[in-house]
Amino acid sequence: MISRFSVRRPVTILMIILIVILIGVVSLTELPIDLLPDIEFPIAVVSTSYSGVSPEEMENLVTKPLENTLTTVGNIDTLTSISSEGSSLIILQLEFGTDMDFAALEMREKIDMVKGFLPGGASDPNVFKFDPTAMPVMYLTVRSDGDISTTQKISEDIIKTRLERIQGVASVNIGGGFEREVQVELNQNKIQGYNLTLDYISQILMSDNINLPGGEIFKGNQKLNVRTIGEYNSLQQIENANIPLQTGGNVRLGDIANVNLTNSDKNIISRLDGEDTIEITIMKQSGVNTVNISNEINQELEKLQQEYGNVTINKVFDQADYINLAIGNMARKALVGGFLAIIVLLLFLRNFKSTLIIGLSMPISIISTFILIYFADVTINMMTLGGIALGIGMLVDNSIVVLENIYRYRTEGYGIKEASVQGANEVAAAVTASTLTTIAVFIPIVFVEGITSTIFTELAMTVAFSLISSLGVALTLIPMLSANILKIKNIKIDVDKEESGVIEEKGFLNRIRREYKGILNRSLNHRLLVFILILVLFAGSIASLTTVGSAFLPASDEGQITISVSLPNGSELDETDNAVEEIEEILKNVEGIDYVYSSIGGGVAGMNIGASSTNSANIMVMLKDLDEREKSSFELADEIRNLVKDVPGAEIGVSASSLMMGAGGLAGGGLSISIKGDDIGTLETISNDFKEIVENVSGTREVETSISEGVPEVRVGIDKDRAARYGLTTGQIANTVRNTLSGRTVTTFKYGDEELDVVIKGDKRYKESVSALESLPLTGPTGSIIPLKQVAEVYLDRGPISIERENQSRVVSVNADTFGRDVASVTDDIEAKLTDYQMPQGYTYSFGGEIQLIEDAFNDLTIVLLLAILLVYMILAAQFESLMYPFIIMFTIPLALSGGFIGLVVTGADISIVSIIGFIILVGIVVNNAIVLVDYINKRRDMGESRREAILNAGPIRLRPILMTALTTILALLPLAIVGGEGSEIQLPMAAVVIGGLALSTVLTLIFVPVMYTIIDDISHFFKKLFGMLDEEDEVASDEI
């Protein structure tokens, strides 16, 4: 019906097609671009603070009561907690698909039930949603013609303000500069001589530096406001501030203290290629598209660069750069694949017009797919583009079948229009069933949850959308174009001769047909041998999997290496900086590096964001483009690891970083062992033993435990009884120590257009040693001076470590990366070594990290694969109205799996969720060739041919369409199976599986399916004869082989 309408109303169909193209192009321009589908991690965090409390007390008083009530929250997968000094952090990983807003509300209700039982000094627990993939969308450095302070001022007052105005920017953070302040450094001898204290001087300065409203007065009928003006307006005024003495009179602040406008201690150093810079970190709001927000930021940066010529803004890191490169590379490969598919059509059809008719179905189907993608609220990413690339080769299958049937009707003498209508209508049901067979393999995805479902669903949707679009095009556009531009002289294939079984002597394809018919004839004579050879091939392909590794997602070379540097706890910033400078010098001799960015004392984009410690640093090494370097980022990371391992006094970690690694550890070689038990000391011993075992396993790198060395510190243990005898409280002593050493911000001072803190500090001599601190004078209520050592013990110790718990048990983890080996094989080796380890009673260990993701995903996708096979059988049974013939067709699936295994071995790709998706897709594709062959064999038998005659005629006749459909899909995917360009690693396993499976199954289907056809037909004949169900037609149609 639809084909008749399209032939009779060609202008209408043309307009509909043009409308589809128009809407499709608009949809494509509006589609957001991202690297992977949007993965929402259902993670919530409960944060509680309790100042001054040790980790053990925090665990018992706060963490455990909260854990006990939070475990009753619905849909919890895992519950972990970290108790450290003064802080409790509980992380809840919920089941995927959980409504996080409702879950957060439920958590707050549960917490309210136990909040009254928490210690009085503890803060109210705060519940918030957390995204583990959150990382800066862009990382900038800023230089100017002025000094670092000038650059910092420009960054804070101009650049930060402008960037924060952009819709979608969540925050802009500045680092690497100084904070200017007014420091008042007291002279202890002088203030002690005047009987003054730091607290007293602070109070005087606070009360002296104020502007206050004074009320109102009247001047005639006019009401005027009164303001008392007393704020300092110069540094000299602060120096001349009068400090009243208790004995009468005043003393100038400048006489008892040094007053200076200075920079606060620098705690972060930022450097780009050896030059000091200011760093700017830009975070995007949740749900905002990365590429879109990056484009807007770049536009604003261009304006800033033009407006402020003396300022240089460099992009150190931009998430969108790699995304655009990967998506662009993927799109180019898809276009090349489409071009190769069209070349195949031209070679087989040997006519430009007929090739054009089928070739047009490809771009129109793809453009139609963009419309469906747009309204499905899906992004253009590596998965959706992979689905389009996979669909390109299959898009022409329906059109080929329709056009071939139109050929047949035309050569039988039908008019061109009637041939177009009848030819399309006759195969409409067949091509619809074939399309549904392919789409059906994606239906079981509804039973999969989590990351695998998110990644797989968008690829499945794209393939389904493209096939539905191609079906519509095949039943409308192909008949319409055939009726208007296809002429009888364009048809190079004599269908009459094909139908009669006559094979021409000329032409390459006919030579292949003759050879194939001879092989098929010999195979029918040696059915047992063929069956055994197929079994051997299948067994051999399975055995070859022992050489194939496993991964969740293929690791991708994104041109970025991160180096973490850690010195002993308590190390000064300058010491850390010296170690980093030594590493920077080493990196200058490494080939393939574009530039190096270092952040000493702070975090780098994607690497411990927000971390700030004077003994740590992070170095971001950006590599040249793939075509400009000889080594991969993983090889360069290993080379750098060996070069920097001997830097004295520093623990150095080197890894090739990835956006996908950032996404919850989806790709790469992440390995984690969780050890559970009660005693921290025992857990530490076990973890150290495990660390040594893991380090001795080949392929492991960066092995570390979650138990860190305590931070060395000076503790002031106050003797409360002795302090009370002098009239001192713990709070007074602690405040005096803190104010003397760290200073106290007492007021602010307006300096130009800046508002600076005024910080008052004690004499710096008390910071020089422990013995100097012991002599710190404390002022009693009567004015008496008491040394600190009289009321407290000052001693060296190490600060507390954090306590981690998982599902209400204490846990310590051993983490490692892998290099040169897949994580699954490394895990197997570690497990073998750990079997000999004697675990103490009550202590257990388990593997997590990427290996856990692999196990969960593989289990889910195995179920999907089995259900897909079952669904395909059901659809075939319905199509053939037979329970027997689908079994014949289903024998192509083991052949396809064998080819997929071989494809992985040849390309060296790991088994990952991407390759398993390839196997699932194969189930829906490979049966189509067998459907064509078996259907035509049955057709010829219905025409009166014997079984053997029907097989020997049907095989060569259907050879051409089978090869055409297979080769278009294979060549369309071939560019994806070749590593090259950014992001190519992620699609290679799927392409390798589909190409290998389709190539092998196509070749063997032409032999094995006819053989299995005869075997199953004989079995069916035997049982019919056994039970007396055999009629005369069956006796005549069946013959011996």
GULOSE-865196 format. One record per residue (C-alpha): x, z, y; residue in one letter. Coordinates in steps of 0.001 Angstrom, whole numbers, padded with zeros to 6 digits, always signed. Layout:
# GULOSE-865196
XZYA ...
This chain:
# GULOSE-865196
+000000+000000+000000M +002686+001026+002464I +004833-001984+001513S +001905-004386+002091R +001327-002812+005514F +005007-003170+006443S +005057-006848+005452V +001847-007657+007302R +002772-005690+010437R +006508-006350+010965P +006393-005678+014725V +004704-002333+014135T +007326-001353+011565I +010079-002528+013930L +008680-000364+016740M +008384+002630+014419I +011993+002151+013359I +013095+001893+017000L +011164+005068+017852I +012866+006849+014948V +016257+005624+016143I +015522+006755+019712L +014369+010229+018689I +017247+010462+016190G +019873+009674+018826V +018344+012230+021219V +018246+014806+018410S +021906+014133+017606L +022969+014719+021224T +021053+018014+021264E +022357+019321+017941L +024853+022198+018353P +028218+021894+016600I +029878+024644+014577D +032424+024963+011774L +030133+026505+009178L +026441+027395+008987P +025469+030469+010965D +026090+033367+008589I +024344+036579+009632E +025936+039611+008030F +023415+042461+007589P +025743+045245+008646I +024871+048327+010685A +027157+051068+011969V +026379+054716+012680V +028910+056266+015070S +029243+059986+015832T +031898+061865+017814S +032859+065549+017680Y +035877+066223+019873S +038866+068043+018408G +037570+068238+014837V +039911+067359+011965S +039071+064539+009507P +038240+066995+006703E +035867+068969+008922E +034387+065724+010278M +033738+064573+006725E +032025+067809+005669N +030124+068655+008838L +029018+065191+010010V +029726+062316+007612T +028331+063793+004392K +024989+064983+005861P +024462+061586+007479L +025434+059752+004268E +022956+061815+002250N +020045+060752+004427T +021169+057162+005036L +021350+056417+001308T +017537+056539+001287T +017348+053543+003655V +015921+050491+001880G +017960+047445+000779N +021394+049120+001013I +024132+047276-000864D +027164+049441-000046T +027724+052430+002224L +031236+053156+003489T +032503+055685+005991S +035658+056541+007914I +036184+060109+009084S +039029+060613+011521S +039872+063202+014143E +036783+063657+016293G +035051+060556+014932S +032705+059589+012109S +031956+055925+011417L +029441+055013+008699I +029093+051313+007811I +026010+050146+005941L +026101+046746+004200Q +022512+045773+003460L +021103+043058+001247E +021115+039568+002743F +017776+038665+004243G +017068+042213+005438T +015301+042502+008798D +018053+044274+010735M +015787+045380+013587D +013473+047140+011152F +016446+048542+009199A +018001+049965+012394A +014664+051622+013257L +014474+053141+009784E +018055+054448+010125M +017233+056140+013420R +014195+057788+011850E +016284+059091+008946K +018979+060373+011319I +016397+062197+013460D +015444+064181+010364M +018947+065688+010000V +020192+065548+013596K +019227+069173+014148G +021475+070282+011285F +024620+068693+012751L +027127+070908+014643P +026192+071723+018237G +029265+070030+019694G +028665+066724+017925A +027213+063793+019831S +023954+062167+018815D +024653+059504+016136P +024522+056010+017615N +023145+053135+015493V +024078+049535+016253F +024310+046192+014457K +027785+044897+013753F +029156+041396+013182D +032465+041385+011237P +033063+037755+012253T +032978+038596+015960A +036167+037463+017628M +037049+036047+021048P +035790+032534+021547V +038735+031880+023824M +042045+033503+024733Y +043740+032679+028044L +046943+033523+029845T +047299+033464+033624V +050422+032982+035718R +050792+032675+039491S +053459+032230+042165D +053303+035963+042887G +054342+038964+040812D +052398+040313+037858I +050293+042580+040107S +049216+039625+042218T +048334+037660+039098T +046352+040590+037788Q +044389+040888+041027K +043514+037166+040937I +042475+037481+037305S +040252+040490+037895E +038704+039558+041232D +038278+035804+040818I +038694+034475+037277I +036912+037303+035473K +034018+037282+037935T +033522+033536+037666R +033676+033488+033863L +031248+036401+033460E +028611+034422+035364R +028476+031775+032619I +025331+032028+030523Q +026289+033111+027018G +029519+034942+027899V +029250+038543+026690A +032429+039996+028189S +035723+039067+029799V +038601+041519+029294N +041887+041606+031227I +045150+042915+029776G +048885+042828+030251G +049024+044046+033853G +049366+047296+035757F +046820+049682+037205E +047872+050758+040697R +047368+054388+041629E +048529+057095+044016V +050657+059610+042143Q +051115+063134+043437V +054030+064644+041520E +054273+068402+042179L +057543+070287+042472N +057104+073325+040233Q +059633+075511+042071N +057975+074910+045417K +054378+075420+044329I +055420+078511+042427Q +057152+079776+045560G +053956+079293+047577Y +051912+080835+044741N +049916+077631+044278L +048544+076012+041124T +047786+072456+040158L +044059+073228+039816D +043932+074770+043295Y +045685+071813+044915I +043368+069434+043074S +040301+071211+044440Q +041663+071045+047977I +042321+067302+047749L +038851+066634+046296M +037118+068575+049058S +039348+067084+051767D +038726+063403+050880N +034991+062946+051376I +032451+061261+053591N +029105+063079+053574L +025761+062510+055248P +024987+065292+057732G +021314+064789+058403G +019611+063468+061524E +019612+064115+065271I +017549+062775+068141F +018800+061010+071223K +015740+060803+073364G +013131+059084+071211N +015792+057533+068962Q +016529+059123+065590K +020160+058839+064487L +021828+059537+061124N +024817+061915+061096V +027813+061229+058834R +030886+063431+058403T +033971+061192+058025I +036889+062718+056177G +038184+060153+053655E +041872+059317+053642Y +042612+055909+055118N +046386+055832+054624S +049050+057129+052283L +050523+059127+055160Q +047263+061049+055533Q +047535+062127+051910I +051121+063288+052444E +050045+065221+055549N +047104+066896+053823A +047154+070633+054585N +047066+072961+051602I +045858+076461+052686P +048018+079304+051401L +046532+082476+050012Q +048775+084498+052313T +047586+082579+055356G +048823+079414+056977G +049165+075916+055477N +051720+073747+053775V +051842+069937+053842R +051273+068238+050502L +054342+066108+051149G +056463+069271+051339D +055587+070418+047829I +055108+067046+046081A +056242+063453+046023N +053367+061149+047029V +053839+057499+046001N +051780+054339+045647L +052890+053121+042233T +051852+051380+039043N +050544+053373+036127S +052481+053233+032883D +052110+049804+031308K +050635+050001+027806N +050261+046265+027047I +052803+043475+027488I +051574+039879+027224S +054010+037014+026891R +053647+033259+026403L +056816+031472+025291D +058911+034332+026669G +057252+034620+030112E +055166+037635+031160D +051514+036797+031707T +048104+038321+032191I +045856+037921+029157E +042118+037203+029298I +039878+037599+026264T +036423+035986+026353I +033690+037122+023963M +030453+035177+023496K +027010+036640+023045Q +025575+036820+019545S +023757+033652+018530G +025370+031473+021215V +026877+028232+019914N +030683+028299+019986T +031296+024702+021037V +028664+024741+023783N +029947+027935+025378I +033534+026690+025083S +032618+023499+026949N +031050+025496+029780E +034077+027799+030010I +036448+024823+030096N +034460+023231+032911Q +034711+026436+034938E +038438+026715+034216L +038977+023192+035538E +037222+024143+038774K +039321+027298+039089L +042522+025353+038493Q +041597+022875+041234Q +040593+025579+043708E +043659+027762+043142Y +046670+025499+042829G +049137+028394+042757N +047559+029750+039567V +048277+028391+036077T +045672+029073+033393I +046725+028311+029816N +044483+028268+026767K +046242+030112+023973V +043338+029969+021558F +039970+028222+021604D +037716+028379+018571Q +036055+025123+019581A +039317+023136+019383D +039596+023370+015614Y +035843+022994+015151I +035824+019752+017154N +038869+018419+015299L +037422+019274+011881A +033971+017878+012659I +035475+014736+014229G +037714+014173+011202N +034756+014673+008876M +032614+012215+010853A +035373+009591+010784R +035738+009921+007018K +031985+009577+006600A +032042+006360+008654L +034907+004975+006571V +032975+005868+003423G +029913+004056+004737G +032002+000988+005507F +033441+000978+001972L +029945+001262+000523A +028841-001805+002497I +031905-003738+001255I +030813-002950-002309V +027363-004317-001575L +028814-007502-000124L +031067-008045-003153L +028188-007629-005598F +025429-009407-003669L +027787-012134-002375R +025504-012800+000577N +025602-011534+004142F +021839-011424+004803K +020998-009523+001648S +023881-007122+002353T +022577-006675+005905L +019097-005830+004647I +020399-003067+002382I +023151-002038+004784G +020615-001332+007547L +018984+001311+005379S +022114+003437+005678M +022351+004043+009474P +018563+004226+009883I +018296+006847+007113S +021138+008879+008653I +019610+008745+012133I +016259+009814+010657S +018065+012710+008986T +019262+013982+012369F +015626+014334+013457I +014807+016506+010461L +018001+018534+010935I +017118+019139+014577Y +013607+020428+013846F +014919+022519+010948A +017099+024344+013511D +020322+023477+011684V +023704+022808+013309T +026147+019971+012778I +028809+021669+010662N +031116+020988+007736M +028309+021526+005239M +025691+019315+006899T +028237+016556+007499L +029319+016914+003869G +025689+016426+002872G +025459+013300+005013I +028733+011935+003611A +027475+012630+000103L +024159+010993+000879G +025697+007842+002402I +026514+006354-000968G +023119+007280-002403M +021097+006066+000575L +021343+002439-000558V +020330+003129-004174D +016590+002932-003517N +017045-000136-001334S +019094-001890-004048I +016382-001291-006653V +013634-002548-004320V +015568-005632-003221L +016475-006536-006806E +012846-006393-007848N +011908-008576-004881I +014571-011043-006137Y +012913-011112-009541R +009444-011831-008170Y +010831-014502-005842R +012544-016382-008706T +009352-016217-010735E +007703-018429-008112G +005956-015891-005895Y +005839-016542-002151G +008356-014567-000096I +005735-012215+001373K +003900-011642-001900E +007225-011125-003688A +008219-008540-001077S +004938-006654-001483V +004671-006809-005276Q +008371-006202-005811G +008347-003043-003670A +005053-001693-005016N +006102-002136-008653E +009171+000085-008324V +007746+002515-005741A +006922+005109-008388A +010313+004664-010100A +012408+005070-006940V +010254+008019-005868T +010833+009704-009230A +014565+008978-008995S +014697+010521-005519T +012756+013572-006655L +015145+013987-009592T +018080+014223-007214T +016272+016540-004785I +014994+018764-007606A +018472+020085-008377V +018429+021898-005034F +015162+023750-005644I +016744+026667-007613P +018735+027596-004512I +015723+029723-003540V +016875+032205-006193F +020301+032632-004574V +020973+035090-001764E +023840+035924+000524G +026646+033803+001897I +026381+031274-000942T +022737+030602-000156S +023443+030139+003563T +026257+027665+002946I +024521+025752+000130F +021065+025575+001743T +022111+023517+004741E +024017+021012+002589L +021032+020768+000236A +018623+020297+003141M +020762+017517+004591T +021011+015624+001287V +017273+016027+000701A +016441+014891+004248F +018669+011825+003946S +017217+010829+000543L +013644+011224+001778I +014537+009079+004784S +016139+006445+002538S +013030+006374+000343L +010854+005695+003369G +013210+002949+004544V +013325+001333+001070A +009524+001121+000850L +008958-000129+004426T +011953-001723+006101L +013366-003505+003027I +010108-005371+002174P +009593-006247+005841M +013112-007634+006312L +013003-009434+002948S +009777-011172+003926A +011226-012357+007227N +014926-013109+006802I +015535-013471+003060L +015403-017042+001761K +015535-018317-001817I +018888-019936-001147K +020291-016515-000295N +019767-015335-003847I +022974-015780-005798K +021705-014200-009007I +019643-016118-011527D +017202-013476-012650V +015508-015775-015177D +018756-016200-017069K +019367-012468-016905E +015932-011665-018315E +016471-014100-021191S +019815-012543-022007G +021873-015562-020979V +025233-014662-019440I +027021-017176-017269E +030589-018072-018134E +031826-018002-014555K +032563-015102-012230G +034429-011808-012470F +031284-009731-013095L +030205-011990-015951N +033602-011624-017591R +033138-007867-017410I +029675-008282-018915R +031013-010212-021880R +033706-007625-022532E +031164-004832-022158Y +028729-006478-024601K +031495-006757-027190G +032485-003098-026779I +028834-002040-026918L +028308-004014-030147N +031334-002371-031785R +030215+001067-030587S +026822+000629-032210L +028643-000142-035452N +030760+003034-035205H +028352+005606-033794R +029961+008639-035446L +033395+007744-034083L +031985+007334-030572V +030235+010705-030817F +033423+012456-032018I +035528+010862-029269L +033039+012040-026637I +033151+015586-028052L +036956+015563-027994V +036930+014349-024391L +034492+017078-023365F +036507+019789-025138A +039741+018497-023604G +038285+018512-020104S +037140+022113-020535I +040594+023059-021815A +042129+021495-018705S +040309+024075-016578L +042954+026617-017595T +045229+024914-015055T +042619+025134-012278V +042463+028173-010005G +039462+029892-008422S +038561+030572-004802A +035409+031368-002875F +036040+028671-000284L +039107+026414-000098P +041709+027763+002305A +042088+025502+005318S +045159+024753+007412D +043984+025544+010946E +047416+025428+012552G +047647+029115+013369Q +049859+031917+012046I +049546+035573+012970T +052394+038064+012817I +051683+041790+012947S +054537+044083+013933V +054501+047836+013402S +057256+050313+014266L +057333+053983+013228P +054506+055993+014761N +055411+057363+018163G +057762+054503+019058S +057878+053587+022743E +056496+050317+024054L +059997+049150+025021D +061230+049591+021448E +058341+047542+020120T +058989+044912+022778D +062628+044630+021705N +061578+043996+018092A +059118+041336+019224V +061774+039631+021363E +064020+039444+018294E +061218+037812+016302I +060540+035374+019153E +064178+034295+019075E +063947+033667+015329I +060796+031585+015795L +062590+029242+018198K +064481+027803+015218N +061383+027104+013111V +060222+023492+013042E +056547+022751+013584G +055746+025482+016140I +053980+024445+019337D +053986+027745+021243Y +054171+031502+020660V +051994+034157+022262Y +052829+037849+021946S +050753+040902+022746S +052732+044138+022548I +050648+047281+022445G +047354+045388+022176G +045327+043054+019991G +045300+039271+019870V +042269+037076+019367A +041079+037563+015873G +043763+040136+015086M +042800+043794+015454N +040732+043284+018537I +040738+046290+020735G +043706+047906+019021A +046108+049531+021443S +049212+051372+020338S +052708+051386+021773T +054232+051036+018291N +052327+047866+017323S +052243+044241+018404A +050665+040974+017387N +052160+037517+017684I +050071+034375+017593M +052026+031316+016476V +050237+028054+017233M +051491+025089+015220L +051678+021424+016082K +048993+019058+014824D +049003+018291+011107L +050416+014800+011608D +053301+016189+013691E +054662+018649+011122R +055838+018373+007549E +054771+021796+006270K +051377+023430+006003S +050558+026642+007836S +050799+028524+004514F +054295+027181+003815E +055431+027951+007362L +053982+031454+007121A +056022+032080+003976D +059136+030658+005655E +058647+032913+008695I +057991+035883+006425R +061427+035446+004841N +063145+034972+008216L +061759+038093+009908V +061814+040517+006980K +065197+041939+008023D +064258+042851+011616V +065402+046503+011693P +062891+049325+011955G +059783+047141+011856A +057096+046514+009268E +056097+042876+009668I +053115+041053+008192G +052764+037256+008349V +049669+035260+007419S +048133+031854+008075A +044938+032701+009907S +041639+030893+009657S +038234+030935+011314L +036769+031053+007818M +038979+034024+006999M +037545+035661+010069G +034071+035033+008720A +034131+037971+006424G +037131+036845+004406G +035456+033690+003117L +038587+031699+002510A +042188+032373+001669G +043819+034743-000787G +042269+038117-000044G +042723+040697-002824L +041544+044302-002704S +041622+047182-005197I +039457+050223-004439S +040547+053554-005950I +037961+056348-006012K +038433+060075-006496G +038227+063454-004782D +041730+064523-003794D +043456+062616-000978I +046915+063486-002274G +046150+062141-005744T +044589+059008-004277L +047713+058460-002192E +049935+058769-005279T +047810+056329-007271I +047643+053845-004390S +051416+053873-004002N +051803+053250-007746D +049306+050381-007559F +051099+048960-004549K +054355+048827-006513E +052605+047153-009462I +050931+044539-007252V +054186+043768-005438E +055799+042895-008787N +053117+040296-009594V +054123+036741-008781S +052264+035221-005832G +051407+038424-003954T +052299+038932-000311R +051650+041557+002377E +050794+044362-000055V +049691+047543+001700E +047508+050612+001210T +044794+051936+003489S +046497+055333+003708I +048699+055319+006770S +051439+057656+007835E +050274+060439+010113G +051208+060139+013778V +053986+062566+014830P +052832+064859+017612E +053583+068126+019369V +050949+070746+018674R +050201+073719+020879V +048762+076473+018681G +047134+079033+020969I +047128+082710+020012D +043685+083678+021288K +044322+087445+021204D +047515+087234+023223R +045949+084757+025640A +043008+087126+026154A +045373+089982+027055R +046683+087845+029935Y +043153+086891+030957G +043534+083271+029828L +041113+081151+027821T +041837+078286+025415T +040226+075846+027855G +042392+076985+030778Q +045603+076632+028758I +044617+073216+027341A +043686+071892+030806N +046952+073095+032318T +048971+071365+029566V +046975+068140+029895R +047051+068048+033706N +050775+068769+033850T +051786+066125+031319L +049141+063416+031692S +047923+064086+035196G +044451+064503+036570R +042494+062031+038652T +041223+064148+041517V +039851+061598+043956T +040040+057959+045023T +041772+056242+047910F +040688+052997+049578K +043724+050790+050008Y +042761+047498+051614G +039945+046110+049477D +041042+048153+046443E +039883+051587+045399E +042796+053413+043770L +042848+056619+041761D +044733+059589+043172V +046420+061244+040194V +048063+064647+040484I +050712+065575+037920K +052865+068569+037181G +056637+068571+037363D +058032+065840+035100K +060732+068156+033752R +058169+069686+031372Y +057908+066331+029579K +061620+066150+028788E +061673+068310+025614S +059718+070753+023465V +061681+073683+024866S +060856+072553+028408A +057166+072466+027502L +057412+075994+026101E +058465+077213+029552S +055437+075625+031272L +054099+078325+033633P +050484+079419+033309L +048805+081282+036182T +046776+084320+035216G +043667+085555+037057P +045798+088037+039032T +048278+085343+040073G +050855+086356+037492S +052985+083607+035899I +053045+083470+032096I +055239+080979+030146P +053305+078898+027605L +055393+080240+024715K +054049+083740+025437Q +050523+082755+024403V +051053+079745+022102A +053341+078307+019441E +054701+074839+020255V +055776+072899+017154Y +056168+069370+015742L +053718+068062+013159D +052004+064895+012077R +048532+063996+013247G +045668+063729+010773P +044889+060612+008759I +041440+059160+008330S +039330+059716+005210I +037491+056719+003787E +034468+056943+001512R +032494+054335-000397E +029036+055084-001775N +029674+058804-001126Q +033021+058944-002943S +036463+059124-001364R +038263+055813-001639V +041693+054329-000923V +042281+050585-001079S +045308+048460-001920V +045147+045088-000177N +047246+041942-000618A +047362+038239+000230D +048319+035517-002219T +050618+032538-001799F +051180+029638-004169G +048610+030963-006643R +044858+031389-006643D +043404+034845-006259V +041654+034791-009664A +044837+034226-011703S +046709+036842-009654V +043880+039300-010278T +044070+038626-014019D +047816+039408-014022D +047275+042611-012043I +044479+043713-014375E +046761+043142-017363A +049467+045358-015823K +046983+048078-014826L +045666+048451-018373T +048823+050441-019187D +048406+052749-016169Y +047153+056230-016998Q +044431+057063-014488M +043819+060790-013889P +040490+062079-015109Q +037743+061518-012533G +039517+058637-010804Y +038501+054976-011122T +039455+051650-009628Y +037685+048334-009085S +038553+044930-007666F +036921+043703-004488G +037658+041306-001666G +037512+037609-002419E +037369+038074-006189I +034081+039965-005815Q +032673+037153-003685L +033779+034646-006340I +032123+036536-009199E +028828+036988-007347D +028716+033361-006165A +029693+031888-009540F +027053+033945-011343N +024355+032818-008904D +025373+029155-008951L +025613+029073-012748T +021957+030067-012866I +021176+027383-010286V +023015+024781-012398L +021103+025697-015561L +017765+025676-013746L +018633+022323-012166A +019298+020813-015599I +015985+022182-016853L +014073+020811-013851L +015650+017379-014253V +014569+017321-017905Y +011016+018224-016954M +010819+015487-014337I +012221+012934-016805L +009772+014028-019479A +006935+013529-017025A +008309+010145-015936Q +008748+008772-019489F +005746+010637-020905E +008047+011593-023741S +009982+014619-024918L +012557+012491-026765M +013874+009983-024225Y +014851+012649-021638P +017230+014115-024262F +019026+010769-024395I +019417+010730-020634I +020500+014394-020480M +023570+013562-022582F +025053+012029-019418T +025386+015513-017913I +028222+016720-020218P +030016+013448-019451L +029626+014094-015728A +030882+017675-016074L +033943+016395-017948S +034677+013932-015161G +034245+016677-012576G +036723+018899-014419F +039221+016044-014539I +038676+015403-010815G +039631+018993-010019L +042748+018801-012190V +043899+015491-010659V +043418+016636-007039T +044763+020137-007666G +041657+021687-006111A +040400+025145-007101D +036992+025879-008557I +035043+027174-005560S +031442+027322-004458I +031980+023884-002913V +033058+022371-006249S +030209+024094-008099I +027811+022606-005570I +029384+019262-006505G +028547+019889-010174F +024954+020768-009283I +024616+017568-007261I +026074+015583-010169L +023195+016708-012383V +020761+014980-010051G +022850+011830-009596I +024233+010857-012991V +020891+010744-014764V +019778+007872-012518N +022031+005346-014248N +020795+006436-017652A +017196+006231-016426I +017738+002600-015402V +019293+001736-018758L +016862+003574-021062V +013853+002379-019119D +014979-001233-019438Y +015759-000881-023154I +012223+000392-023707N +010861-002459-021611K +012620-005080-023732R +011487-003411-026948R +007935-003521-025636D +008484-007269-025144M +009051-007580-028911G +012851-007335-029197E +014437-005277-031954S +016206-002087-031000R +019686-003529-031359R +018772-006731-029565E +017145-004786-026721A +020241-002611-026293I +022696-005519-026372L +020627-007420-023799N +019640-004504-021544A +023175-003108-021155G +024841-006223-019688P +021785-007054-017544I +021677-003576-015973R +025469-003418-015649L +025447-004795-012093R +022920-002350-010502P +024530+000566-012335I +027989-000352-011049L +026649-001025-007545M +024927+002346-007166T +027864+004229-008703A +030545+002475-006675L +028693+002883-003367T +028538+006663-003920T +032123+006892-005207I +033667+004867-002380L +031545+006628+000251A +033065+009939-000912L +036583+008621-001490L +037819+009416+002072P +036691+013031+001600L +038756+013318-001581A +041937+012477+000313I +043565+015429+002080V +044318+014543+005656G +043237+015854+009008G +041705+019147+010050E +039036+020626+007805G +039575+018144+004964S +040305+020942+002473E +036750+022273+002469I +035087+019040+001293Q +037801+017853-001112L +036621+019881-004172P +033042+018593-003913M +034189+015006-003418A +036648+015284-006332A +033953+016628-008652V +031328+014022-007717V +033786+011098-007816I +035330+012201-011110G +031985+013020-012697G +030222+009888-011513L +033114+007572-012411A +033527+008918-015947L +029810+009245-016651S +029113+005720-015361T +031678+004155-017671V +030758+006275-020693L +027013+006137-020033T +027115+002410-020694L +028474+003173-024199I +027347+006685-025104F +023719+006508-023944V +022934+003451-026116P +024619+005151-029066V +022660+008376-028504M +019518+006274-028033Y +019876+004933-031557T +020754+008323-033045I +017789+010143-031506I +015527+007203-032263D +016595+007405-035901D +015950+011151-035942I +012518+010621-034402S +011825+007861-036932H +012876+010166-039801F +010538+012992-038783F +007651+010636-038117K +008122+009152-041564K +008491+012624-043090L +005218+013825-041632F +003403+010529-042120G +003159+009796-038412M +004932+006408-038562L +002763+003417-037727D +003395-000265-038356E +004767-000880-034860E +007400+001810-035362D +008394+000263-038689E +008800-003159-037126V +010556-001962-033955A +013065+000165-035822S +015984-001400-037608D +019217-000265-039135E +022519-000177-037246I 
